[in-house]
Amino acid sequence: MKNSVYSAKGIILIVLSTLLIRTGLVQQSNAQIPGIDESIAKHRKGILTVKARKGDKITVEQIRHEFWFGCAISSSLGSGFRDKNDEIQYKARFLENFNSAVTENAVKWASMEPRKGEVNYSVTDNILKWTEENNIPLRGHNLFWGIPQFVQSWVKELNDEELRSTLKNRAETVTKKYSGRFAEYDLNNEMIHGNYYEDRLGPEITKLMAQWAHNGDPDAKLWLNDYDILTGNKLPDFLAHVRKMLKQGVPVAGLGVQGHLHSDTFDRVRLKEALDSLAVFNLPIRITEFNMPGQRSKYLKEKILTMTPQEEEQNAREIADYYRICFAHPAVDGILMWGFWAGANWIPASSMYNRDWSITKTGEAYRDLIFREWWTNESGTAGRKGFYSVPAFYGKYRVTVNGISREVDLLKEKGNVIVDFRSK
């Protein structure tokens, strides 16, 4: 009996130790997963080399990241803010913080055509005009959304032949109208959680949607996008779904996985494991819709709009950890927030800026990572043979030698770049 008691205690101690270790990984600050800083250096930095003359003064200044640090754009940017100052602030803060974007609602079919035949492209047109003027690549979210509650009632009233024809018209019309202007599209949003179109028209409809989209724009990049993947909860379902789509011949250009299904914290280990699992497809991965805290937190459930100072500090650590893990992973190409200002964010407490445009601790933590820790600004003197080399984060740079400047792209695909100031 005594041996049985000791065995039971031993088992309990082992279980508790395992839980403490796992909890430690979940709760620790700065995502101190072994080797994370080394992974960032390995996968996010290349070598920028300047050819000049011995003794030349050289500066290397980063202008932007290649990695997508982006955010959703509110439809108000396309339709007009009620307050002109908010519009000015929104645009300025967006350009200060982000190098890429996604339409929050403007491209959704139900937003464009809530009633049959009444199509409004103006909001999308205005958003695209602004992003193009500011060199911001834009994701089109989304061509279709088959969750039944988000399918317009007039679409549901169509018979099968009419439905198929209407889907074809939607895909071809949008991609043709905006040919070459969207960086990518979410083809049919959140399919593992519901697919009205497949339920009505059969399993080949997704491939047909892709074909119709390519009729309008042969170069359109079509992505999958779904949620509860990075928590691990729906990861097996999504992996099976991706395999199914690829087997059917659907031209999947990338995997969009949403990042707001956690609570006010997240499981570091599960996030890393999910990204590893998704990487086996050798497709680019973007965290397409990120909020911290997420939609399983009290801030959404109880509609809590603000945080205590202690909660703000904790949230700053959470967002920093999340971004570190994703930035360190070689398969991830970007992270896009789903709102950054409390005046236009479905989870206001997750915002980088308060309603009055004062920056939050979350915003400070974000900027500290992207524009300080992961930012390259160096200066020095060309060596004996006239060379000057620096490890630098992939992106666009301004290189200046003796007052003469040039811009150059250091791309992950190539790993290095040489700027020759000797040639005329």
VOPAGU-2260 file (C-alpha; in pm, 1 decimal, decimal comma):
REM VOPAGU-2260
SITE   aa  ch    i         X         Y         Z
SITE  MET   A    0       0,0       0,0       0,0
SITE  LYS   A    1     286,3     237,7      88,9
SITE  ASN   A    2     455,2     168,6    -244,7
SITE  SER   A    3     127,4     243,0    -422,2
SITE  VAL   A    4     100,4     574,9    -238,5
SITE  TYR   A    5     456,1     670,0    -327,5
SITE  SER   A    6     391,1     574,0    -692,0
SITE  ALA   A    7      83,0     791,4    -699,0
SITE  LYS   A    8     279,6    1080,0    -547,4
SITE  GLY   A    9     550,1    1027,9    -805,1
SITE  ILE   A   10     301,8    1041,8   -1086,5
SITE  ILE   A   11     146,4    1357,7    -943,5
SITE  LEU   A   12     490,5    1521,7    -915,1
SITE  ILE   A   13     573,4    1432,6   -1274,4
SITE  VAL   A   14     244,1    1571,5   -1399,2
SITE  LEU   A   15     284,4    1889,3   -1194,1
SITE  SER   A   16     640,6    1934,7   -1315,8
SITE  THR   A   17     528,3    1897,4   -1675,9
SITE  LEU   A   18     251,0    2149,8   -1625,1
SITE  LEU   A   19     486,8    2395,1   -1458,2
SITE  ILE   A   20     736,5    2366,3   -1741,2
SITE  ARG   A   21     465,6    2419,2   -2001,4
SITE  THR   A   22     312,1    2703,7   -1801,7
SITE  GLY   A   23     654,3    2860,8   -1774,0
SITE  LEU   A   24     685,4    2859,6   -2150,0
SITE  VAL   A   25     341,6    3013,8   -2179,3
SITE  GLN   A   26     390,7    3285,5   -1918,1
SITE  GLN   A   27     754,6    3386,8   -1954,0
SITE  SER   A   28     833,1    3725,8   -2101,9
SITE  ASN   A   29    1026,8    3794,9   -2419,9
SITE  ALA   A   30     945,3    3449,0   -2557,9
SITE  GLN   A   31    1268,0    3295,7   -2427,7
SITE  ILE   A   32    1228,4    2985,8   -2637,1
SITE  PRO   A   33    1578,6    2849,1   -2688,8
SITE  GLY   A   34    1740,9    2990,1   -3000,8
SITE  ILE   A   35    1468,8    3241,5   -3091,8
SITE  ASP   A   36    1708,0    3535,6   -3133,2
SITE  GLU   A   37    1939,9    3316,9   -3337,9
SITE  SER   A   38    1646,9    3212,4   -3557,7
SITE  ILE   A   39    1554,8    3574,6   -3618,5
SITE  ALA   A   40    1911,7    3657,5   -3717,0
SITE  LYS   A   41    1933,4    3351,2   -3940,8
SITE  HIS   A   42    1603,3    3391,2   -4121,8
SITE  ARG   A   43    1547,5    3768,0   -4121,5
SITE  LYS   A   44    1892,8    3909,7   -4192,0
SITE  GLY   A   45    2117,9    3918,8   -4495,3
SITE  ILE   A   46    2443,5    4092,8   -4581,8
SITE  LEU   A   47    2451,2    4437,9   -4735,9
SITE  THR   A   48    2788,9    4521,5   -4887,9
SITE  VAL   A   49    2901,8    4860,6   -5010,4
SITE  LYS   A   50    3183,8    4897,0   -5261,6
SITE  ALA   A   51    3350,0    5233,7   -5220,8
SITE  ARG   A   52    3703,5    5362,9   -5174,3
SITE  LYS   A   53    3925,2    5322,5   -4873,7
SITE  GLY   A   54    3830,9    5569,4   -4602,8
SITE  ASP   A   55    3494,4    5670,3   -4752,1
SITE  LYS   A   56    3226,7    5757,9   -4493,9
SITE  ILE   A   57    2926,1    5526,0   -4527,3
SITE  THR   A   58    2579,5    5519,1   -4370,4
SITE  VAL   A   59    2320,0    5245,4   -4411,5
SITE  GLU   A   60    1963,5    5345,0   -4316,7
SITE  GLN   A   61    1664,9    5111,5   -4326,0
SITE  ILE   A   62    1353,3    5254,1   -4491,8
SITE  ARG   A   63    1111,5    4961,2   -4459,9
SITE  HIS   A   64    1091,9    4589,1   -4388,9
SITE  GLU   A   65    1040,1    4324,1   -4655,3
SITE  PHE   A   66     842,6    4118,7   -4399,3
SITE  TRP   A   67     480,2    4229,0   -4389,7
SITE  PHE   A   68     405,6    4421,8   -4071,4
SITE  GLY   A   69      52,5    4523,0   -4164,2
SITE  CYS   A   70    -298,0    4601,1   -4049,9
SITE  ALA   A   71    -659,5    4591,6   -4163,3
SITE  ILE   A   72    -789,0    4913,6   -4317,2
SITE  SER   A   73   -1124,5    5033,8   -4192,2
SITE  SER   A   74   -1387,7    5100,8   -4457,1
SITE  SER   A   75   -1407,4    5452,6   -4314,6
SITE  LEU   A   76   -1085,0    5530,1   -4497,8
SITE  GLY   A   77   -1270,5    5463,6   -4822,0
SITE  SER   A   78   -1608,0    5611,8   -4731,7
SITE  GLY   A   79   -1490,4    5903,5   -4517,6
SITE  PHE   A   80   -1443,6    5950,5   -4142,7
SITE  ARG   A   81   -1702,1    6149,0   -3953,6
SITE  ASP   A   82   -1423,3    6352,2   -3793,2
SITE  LYS   A   83   -1164,0    6500,3   -4029,1
SITE  ASN   A   84    -893,1    6500,1   -3760,0
SITE  ASP   A   85    -946,0    6128,2   -3703,7
SITE  GLU   A   86    -899,4    6069,3   -4075,6
SITE  ILE   A   87    -575,1    6268,8   -4077,4
SITE  GLN   A   88    -446,7    6086,3   -3769,5
SITE  TYR   A   89    -554,8    5745,5   -3897,5
SITE  LYS   A   90    -365,9    5783,3   -4224,5
SITE  ALA   A   91     -55,4    5927,5   -4060,1
SITE  ARG   A   92     -32,5    5664,0   -3787,0
SITE  PHE   A   93     -97,4    5386,1   -4038,0
SITE  LEU   A   94     192,1    5495,0   -4257,5
SITE  GLU   A   95     418,5    5535,9   -3954,4
SITE  ASN   A   96     359,5    5179,4   -3838,8
SITE  PHE   A   97     267,2    4950,2   -4128,7
SITE  ASN   A   98     405,7    4848,8   -4466,6
SITE  SER   A   99     110,6    4634,3   -4584,2
SITE  ALA   A  100    -264,8    4617,2   -4545,2
SITE  VAL   A  101    -583,0    4415,3   -4582,1
SITE  THR   A  102    -937,3    4535,2   -4643,1
SITE  GLU   A  103   -1136,7    4479,0   -4324,9
SITE  ASN   A  104   -1482,1    4475,2   -4487,0
SITE  ALA   A  105   -1476,1    4664,9   -4817,4
SITE  VAL   A  106   -1418,3    4369,1   -5051,9
SITE  LYS   A  107   -1658,1    4130,6   -4879,8
SITE  TRP   A  108   -1940,9    4042,4   -5115,0
SITE  ALA   A  109   -2206,9    4133,2   -4859,1
SITE  SER   A  110   -2050,1    4479,1   -4825,2
SITE  MET   A  111   -2013,5    4534,0   -5199,1
SITE  GLU   A  112   -2352,9    4393,9   -5300,4
SITE  PRO   A  113   -2590,7    4369,5   -5003,3
SITE  ARG   A  114   -2886,3    4376,3   -5243,6
SITE  LYS   A  115   -2893,3    4201,9   -5580,3
SITE  GLY   A  116   -2757,1    4414,6   -5861,3
SITE  GLU   A  117   -2665,0    4709,7   -5634,9
SITE  VAL   A  118   -2285,6    4689,0   -5640,5
SITE  ASN   A  119   -2079,9    4960,4   -5470,4
SITE  TYR   A  120   -1710,7    4961,9   -5559,7
SITE  SER   A  121   -1638,7    5313,0   -5434,3
SITE  VAL   A  122   -1505,9    5219,8   -5088,6
SITE  THR   A  123   -1266,1    4963,4   -5232,5
SITE  ASP   A  124   -1165,6    5204,5   -5510,8
SITE  ASN   A  125   -1075,8    5473,4   -5258,6
SITE  ILE   A  126    -882,3    5237,7   -5033,0
SITE  LEU   A  127    -683,3    5100,9   -5327,6
SITE  LYS   A  128    -607,1    5450,7   -5451,9
SITE  TRP   A  129    -464,9    5547,2   -5112,6
SITE  THR   A  130    -259,1    5230,4   -5065,5
SITE  GLU   A  131    -115,2    5257,2   -5416,2
SITE  GLU   A  132     -23,3    5620,3   -5362,5
SITE  ASN   A  133     167,2    5513,4   -5051,9
SITE  ASN   A  134     324,1    5194,2   -5187,7
SITE  ILE   A  135     125,9    4969,4   -4950,1
SITE  PRO   A  136      50,5    4619,4   -5086,2
SITE  LEU   A  137    -312,8    4530,3   -5016,7
SITE  ARG   A  138    -483,5    4196,4   -4953,3
SITE  GLY   A  139    -838,5    4156,9   -5084,9
SITE  HIS   A  140   -1048,6    4006,9   -4805,5
SITE  ASN   A  141   -1244,8    3828,6   -4944,0
SITE  LEU   A  142   -1393,1    3711,4   -5273,3
SITE  PHE   A  143   -1633,1    3468,8   -5102,1
SITE  TRP   A  144   -1734,3    3386,7   -4744,2
SITE  GLY   A  145   -1934,7    3068,6   -4719,9
SITE  ILE   A  146   -2027,3    3080,6   -4351,4
SITE  PRO   A  147   -2407,9    3068,5   -4388,4
SITE  GLN   A  148   -2478,6    3368,1   -4164,0
SITE  PHE   A  149   -2258,9    3587,8   -4385,7
SITE  VAL   A  150   -2420,9    3486,3   -4715,4
SITE  GLN   A  151   -2670,0    3747,6   -4836,6
SITE  SER   A  152   -3034,0    3641,8   -4825,1
SITE  TRP   A  153   -3079,3    3720,5   -5194,3
SITE  VAL   A  154   -2794,8    3481,1   -5279,7
SITE  LYS   A  155   -2963,5    3202,4   -5083,3
SITE  GLU   A  156   -3284,3    3257,1   -5281,1
SITE  LEU   A  157   -3113,4    3170,0   -5612,6
SITE  ASN   A  158   -3159,6    2823,4   -5762,0
SITE  ASP   A  159   -2846,6    2616,4   -5820,0
SITE  GLU   A  160   -2796,6    2722,7   -6180,6
SITE  GLU   A  161   -2843,8    3089,3   -6092,0
SITE  LEU   A  162   -2611,5    3054,3   -5793,4
SITE  ARG   A  163   -2331,9    2902,8   -6000,5
SITE  SER   A  164   -2368,4    3177,3   -6263,0
SITE  THR   A  165   -2372,9    3449,8   -5998,5
SITE  LEU   A  166   -2061,2    3315,4   -5827,9
SITE  LYS   A  167   -1884,3    3307,7   -6163,8
SITE  ASN   A  168   -1983,2    3666,0   -6235,5
SITE  ARG   A  169   -1868,6    3784,0   -5891,3
SITE  ALA   A  170   -1524,1    3621,0   -5921,9
SITE  GLU   A  171   -1460,6    3730,5   -6279,4
SITE  THR   A  172   -1591,2    4084,1   -6238,1
SITE  VAL   A  173   -1395,4    4173,0   -5924,1
SITE  THR   A  174   -1063,8    4024,8   -6034,3
SITE  LYS   A  175   -1091,2    4177,2   -6381,3
SITE  LYS   A  176   -1182,6    4521,2   -6245,9
SITE  TYR   A  177    -886,4    4517,8   -6005,9
SITE  SER   A  178    -647,0    4313,8   -6219,6
SITE  GLY   A  179    -289,7    4343,0   -6094,6
SITE  ARG   A  180    -380,8    4578,4   -5810,3
SITE  PHE   A  181    -443,4    4347,0   -5513,9
SITE  ALA   A  182    -138,1    4164,6   -5385,4
SITE  GLU   A  183    -357,6    3862,3   -5310,3
SITE  TYR   A  184    -713,3    3754,7   -5229,2
SITE  ASP   A  185    -871,1    3529,8   -4970,7
SITE  LEU   A  186   -1062,4    3299,9   -5205,1
SITE  ASN   A  187   -1338,6    3156,1   -4985,6
SITE  ASN   A  188   -1307,1    3257,5   -4623,5
SITE  GLU   A  189   -1311,7    3014,0   -4329,1
SITE  MET   A  190   -1415,2    2703,1   -4520,0
SITE  ILE   A  191   -1346,1    2456,3   -4239,1
SITE  HIS   A  192   -1608,8    2633,6   -4030,0
SITE  GLY   A  193   -1882,5    2636,3   -4290,8
SITE  ASN   A  194   -1916,3    2633,2   -4668,0
SITE  TYR   A  195   -2262,4    2716,9   -4793,8
SITE  TYR   A  196   -2146,4    2712,2   -5154,9
SITE  GLU   A  197   -1999,4    2363,4   -5133,0
SITE  ASP   A  198   -2307,7    2239,1   -4951,1
SITE  ARG   A  199   -2523,4    2368,8   -5237,4
SITE  LEU   A  200   -2306,2    2302,8   -5542,3
SITE  GLY   A  201   -2068,1    2021,5   -5446,1
SITE  PRO   A  202   -1698,0    1981,3   -5358,3
SITE  GLU   A  203   -1562,7    2109,8   -5692,4
SITE  ILE   A  204   -1700,2    2461,0   -5640,5
SITE  THR   A  205   -1382,7    2593,8   -5476,9
SITE  LYS   A  206   -1171,2    2493,3   -5774,5
SITE  LEU   A  207   -1427,2    2657,5   -6003,7
SITE  MET   A  208   -1414,4    2975,3   -5795,1
SITE  ALA   A  209   -1038,3    2982,3   -5846,8
SITE  GLN   A  210   -1074,8    2925,3   -6221,3
SITE  TRP   A  211   -1329,1    3205,4   -6248,5
SITE  ALA   A  212   -1104,4    3439,1   -6047,5
SITE  HIS   A  213    -819,3    3360,5   -6286,8
SITE  ASN   A  214   -1046,1    3429,9   -6583,3
SITE  GLY   A  215   -1056,0    3788,1   -6460,2
SITE  ASP   A  216    -691,5    3806,6   -6355,9
SITE  PRO   A  217    -465,9    3512,9   -6450,1
SITE  ASP   A  218    -202,6    3632,9   -6203,9
SITE  ALA   A  219    -431,1    3667,6   -5902,2
SITE  LYS   A  220    -283,6    3499,8   -5594,0
SITE  LEU   A  221    -555,5    3305,6   -5412,5
SITE  TRP   A  222    -514,7    3225,3   -5043,7
SITE  LEU   A  223    -691,6    3009,9   -4790,1
SITE  ASN   A  224    -783,8    3185,9   -4465,9
SITE  ASP   A  225    -921,3    3034,6   -4147,5
SITE  TYR   A  226    -926,5    3062,0   -3768,5
SITE  ASP   A  227    -849,0    2868,8   -3450,4
SITE  ILE   A  228    -549,4    2715,0   -3627,1
SITE  LEU   A  229    -267,2    2871,7   -3427,2
SITE  THR   A  230    -431,4    2770,7   -3099,7
SITE  GLY   A  231    -404,8    2410,2   -3217,6
SITE  ASN   A  232    -780,5    2358,1   -3178,8
SITE  LYS   A  233    -856,1    2333,1   -3551,2
SITE  LEU   A  234    -505,0    2263,9   -3677,6
SITE  PRO   A  235    -571,9    1900,1   -3782,9
SITE  ASP   A  236    -887,9    2007,5   -3968,0
SITE  PHE   A  237    -704,3    2283,4   -4151,3
SITE  LEU   A  238    -411,5    2059,5   -4246,1
SITE  ALA   A  239    -659,0    1808,7   -4393,2
SITE  HIS   A  240    -838,1    2091,4   -4571,8
SITE  VAL   A  241    -516,9    2221,2   -4730,6
SITE  ARG   A  242    -430,3    1870,7   -4849,4
SITE  LYS   A  243    -780,3    1835,4   -4994,6
SITE  MET   A  244    -756,1    2166,9   -5180,9
SITE  LEU   A  245    -414,5    2082,4   -5323,8
SITE  LYS   A  246    -530,2    1734,4   -5427,1
SITE  GLN   A  247    -827,4    1888,9   -5610,4
SITE  GLY   A  248    -589,9    2117,2   -5799,3
SITE  VAL   A  249    -698,0    2440,8   -5633,6
SITE  PRO   A  250    -412,9    2690,3   -5698,0
SITE  VAL   A  251    -339,7    2777,9   -5335,7
SITE  ALA   A  252     -86,6    3062,9   -5327,4
SITE  GLY   A  253     -55,4    3084,8   -4949,7
SITE  LEU   A  254    -200,0    3003,2   -4609,4
SITE  GLY   A  255    -372,8    3271,6   -4407,4
SITE  VAL   A  256    -416,9    3187,3   -4040,5
SITE  GLN   A  257    -597,5    3425,5   -3810,2
SITE  GLY   A  258    -436,9    3532,5   -3484,3
SITE  HIS   A  259    -714,1    3638,2   -3250,4
SITE  LEU   A  260    -871,2    3318,3   -3115,9
SITE  HIS   A  261    -670,4    3325,7   -2793,4
SITE  SER   A  262    -768,0    3496,6   -2469,2
SITE  ASP   A  263    -552,6    3763,0   -2300,1
SITE  THR   A  264    -255,4    3528,7   -2327,5
SITE  PHE   A  265    -154,5    3250,1   -2565,7
SITE  ASP   A  266      25,2    2918,1   -2566,8
SITE  ARG   A  267     378,1    2979,3   -2695,9
SITE  VAL   A  268     445,1    2613,0   -2757,4
SITE  ARG   A  269     124,7    2552,5   -2953,4
SITE  LEU   A  270     188,0    2857,7   -3170,7
SITE  LYS   A  271     534,1    2734,7   -3264,8
SITE  GLU   A  272     409,0    2379,0   -3321,9
SITE  ALA   A  273     124,1    2502,4   -3543,5
SITE  LEU   A  274     361,0    2706,5   -3758,3
SITE  ASP   A  275     592,3    2405,1   -3791,9
SITE  SER   A  276     299,2    2190,6   -3904,2
SITE  LEU   A  277     183,1    2445,1   -4161,9
SITE  ALA   A  278     534,3    2485,4   -4299,9
SITE  VAL   A  279     534,3    2132,7   -4448,2
SITE  PHE   A  280     330,2    2261,9   -4745,2
SITE  ASN   A  281     612,4    2497,4   -4849,9
SITE  LEU   A  282     360,5    2776,6   -4896,8
SITE  PRO   A  283     397,4    3128,3   -4755,4
SITE  ILE   A  284     214,1    3184,9   -4428,0
SITE  ARG   A  285      63,8    3508,1   -4303,6
SITE  ILE   A  286    -101,2    3573,8   -3970,0
SITE  THR   A  287    -386,4    3757,3   -4133,8
SITE  GLU   A  288    -600,4    3887,1   -3847,1
SITE  PHE   A  289    -417,6    3954,9   -3521,4
SITE  ASN   A  290    -544,0    4101,0   -3194,1
SITE  MET   A  291    -398,0    4083,2   -2845,5
SITE  PRO   A  292    -601,2    4035,7   -2630,9
SITE  GLY   A  293    -807,9    3808,9   -2853,1
SITE  GLN   A  294   -1171,8    3729,1   -2896,4
SITE  ARG   A  295   -1180,4    3471,3   -2615,1
SITE  SER   A  296   -1077,9    3737,6   -2365,2
SITE  LYS   A  297   -1299,2    3927,1   -2125,0
SITE  TYR   A  298   -1235,2    4242,5   -2326,6
SITE  LEU   A  299   -1458,2    4120,9   -2609,7
SITE  LYS   A  300   -1695,7    3900,8   -2414,1
SITE  GLU   A  301   -1768,9    4164,4   -2148,5
SITE  LYS   A  302   -1708,6    4462,9   -2378,6
SITE  ILE   A  303   -1432,2    4600,0   -2156,3
SITE  LEU   A  304   -1277,8    4890,3   -2344,8
SITE  THR   A  305    -974,8    4974,3   -2131,0
SITE  MET   A  306    -703,8    4804,8   -1927,3
SITE  THR   A  307    -547,5    4866,4   -1587,4
SITE  PRO   A  308    -179,5    4971,1   -1592,9
SITE  GLN   A  309     -82,0    4616,8   -1492,6
SITE  GLU   A  310    -292,6    4467,8   -1771,3
SITE  GLU   A  311    -136,3    4707,2   -2019,5
SITE  GLU   A  312     213,7    4594,2   -1919,3
SITE  GLN   A  313     111,6    4230,4   -1952,7
SITE  ASN   A  314     -44,0    4287,4   -2293,2
SITE  ALA   A  315     272,1    4457,1   -2414,0
SITE  ARG   A  316     468,2    4144,4   -2319,9
SITE  GLU   A  317     212,2    3920,6   -2490,2
SITE  ILE   A  318     222,4    4100,8   -2823,7
SITE  ALA   A  319     602,4    4112,4   -2818,6
SITE  ASP   A  320     622,3    3738,6   -2758,2
SITE  TYR   A  321     371,2    3660,6   -3032,8
SITE  TYR   A  322     555,3    3870,6   -3287,3
SITE  ARG   A  323     892,6    3724,8   -3188,8
SITE  ILE   A  324     778,6    3367,0   -3240,5
SITE  CYS   A  325     622,3    3446,5   -3577,7
SITE  PHE   A  326     912,3    3662,9   -3698,7
SITE  ALA   A  327    1157,4    3388,8   -3602,5
SITE  HIS   A  328     977,7    3129,0   -3812,5
SITE  PRO   A  329    1112,7    3104,1   -4169,5
SITE  ALA   A  330     776,3    3007,5   -4324,1
SITE  VAL   A  331     595,4    3319,4   -4199,7
SITE  ASP   A  332     588,5    3615,9   -4439,7
SITE  GLY   A  333     383,8    3861,7   -4240,7
SITE  ILE   A  334     153,4    3958,0   -3955,4
SITE  LEU   A  335    -146,1    4184,9   -4002,9
SITE  MET   A  336    -333,5    4335,6   -3708,9
SITE  TRP   A  337    -711,3    4351,4   -3721,0
SITE  GLY   A  338    -738,8    4714,5   -3610,2
SITE  PHE   A  339    -487,4    4949,9   -3445,4
SITE  TRP   A  340    -696,7    5244,5   -3320,6
SITE  ALA   A  341    -960,0    5215,2   -3048,1
SITE  GLY   A  342   -1196,8    5421,7   -3260,2
SITE  ALA   A  343   -1206,0    5156,1   -3533,7
SITE  ASN   A  344   -1123,5    4822,7   -3373,0
SITE  TRP   A  345   -1364,1    4539,9   -3284,6
SITE  ILE   A  346   -1153,2    4473,4   -2970,7
SITE  PRO   A  347   -1068,7    4830,4   -2862,5
SITE  ALA   A  348    -846,7    4715,4   -2574,5
SITE  SER   A  349    -610,0    4553,8   -2826,5
SITE  SER   A  350    -533,5    4884,6   -2996,7
SITE  MET   A  351    -198,8    5056,1   -3041,1
SITE  TYR   A  352    -367,1    5394,2   -3000,7
SITE  ASN   A  353    -641,5    5508,2   -2766,8
SITE  ARG   A  354    -952,6    5685,7   -2890,3
SITE  ASP   A  355    -775,2    6022,1   -2839,5
SITE  TRP   A  356    -473,3    5895,8   -3041,9
SITE  SER   A  357    -239,5    5866,2   -2742,8
SITE  ILE   A  358     -18,4    5560,5   -2781,2
SITE  THR   A  359     -75,9    5254,2   -2562,2
SITE  LYS   A  360     179,3    5022,1   -2402,3
SITE  THR   A  361      87,7    4774,9   -2675,5
SITE  GLY   A  362     175,2    5033,9   -2937,2
SITE  GLU   A  363     503,6    5114,8   -2766,3
SITE  ALA   A  364     597,1    4745,5   -2751,7
SITE  TYR   A  365     516,9    4701,9   -3121,0
SITE  ARG   A  366     720,4    5003,4   -3226,7
SITE  ASP   A  367    1009,6    4903,4   -3004,7
SITE  LEU   A  368    1034,6    4570,4   -3185,0
SITE  ILE   A  369     979,5    4672,9   -3545,0
SITE  PHE   A  370    1158,9    5008,1   -3548,7
SITE  ARG   A  371    1432,5    4958,9   -3291,2
SITE  GLU   A  372    1522,7    4598,3   -3220,4
SITE  TRP   A  373    1450,0    4477,0   -3575,3
SITE  TRP   A  374    1575,0    4784,9   -3756,3
SITE  THR   A  375    1918,1    4840,1   -3913,0
SITE  ASN   A  376    2092,0    5178,0   -3910,2
SITE  GLU   A  377    2471,0    5159,7   -3931,8
SITE  SER   A  378    2760,1    5385,2   -4022,1
SITE  GLY   A  379    3129,4    5333,5   -4071,7
SITE  THR   A  380    3428,8    5369,5   -4296,3
SITE  ALA   A  381    3523,6    5165,2   -4600,7
SITE  GLY   A  382    3811,5    4929,7   -4527,3
SITE  ARG   A  383    4150,4    4889,6   -4687,9
SITE  LYS   A  384    4000,3    4736,8   -5004,7
SITE  GLY   A  385    3708,0    4979,1   -5007,8
SITE  PHE   A  386    3446,8    4734,5   -4877,3
SITE  TYR   A  387    3194,1    4791,5   -4599,3
SITE  SER   A  388    2954,8    4507,1   -4503,4
SITE  VAL   A  389    2677,8    4491,3   -4243,5
SITE  PRO   A  390    2427,1    4223,4   -4142,1
SITE  ALA   A  391    2088,4    4386,2   -4201,1
SITE  PHE   A  392    1719,6    4299,0   -4177,9
SITE  TYR   A  393    1565,4    4226,0   -4516,6
SITE  GLY   A  394    1404,8    4534,2   -4663,6
SITE  LYS   A  395    1466,3    4862,3   -4842,8
SITE  TYR   A  396    1770,6    5077,1   -4757,3
SITE  ARG   A  397    1919,9    5416,2   -4825,7
SITE  VAL   A  398    2298,1    5386,2   -4859,3
SITE  THR   A  399    2502,0    5704,6   -4849,6
SITE  VAL   A  400    2868,6    5739,3   -4938,7
SITE  ASN   A  401    3031,3    6079,0   -4895,0
SITE  GLY   A  402    2692,6    6250,1   -4922,2
SITE  ILE   A  403    2571,0    6061,1   -5230,0
SITE  SER   A  404    2269,8    5834,2   -5165,9
SITE  ARG   A  405    2115,3    5536,7   -5340,0
SITE  GLU   A  406    1823,3    5310,7   -5248,4
SITE  VAL   A  407    1860,6    4934,2   -5261,9
SITE  ASP   A  408    1653,2    4626,5   -5173,4
SITE  LEU   A  409    1800,8    4352,3   -4957,4
SITE  LEU   A  410    1571,5    4055,9   -5027,8
SITE  LYS   A  411    1534,7    3729,9   -4838,5
SITE  GLU   A  412    1520,4    3538,5   -5165,8
SITE  LYS   A  413    1875,8    3648,1   -5250,4
SITE  GLY   A  414    2027,8    3677,8   -4904,2
SITE  ASN   A  415    2270,9    3956,9   -4992,4
SITE  VAL   A  416    2312,4    4265,6   -5204,8
SITE  ILE   A  417    2609,5    4470,6   -5323,1
SITE  VAL   A  418    2592,4    4845,0   -5381,0
SITE  ASP   A  419    2876,0    4964,7   -5599,1
SITE  PHE   A  420    2966,7    5331,7   -5558,6
SITE  ARG   A  421    3282,1    5289,9   -5762,1
SITE  SER   A  422    3098,8    5260,0   -6092,8
SITE  LYS   A  423    2972,5    5576,1   -6254,8
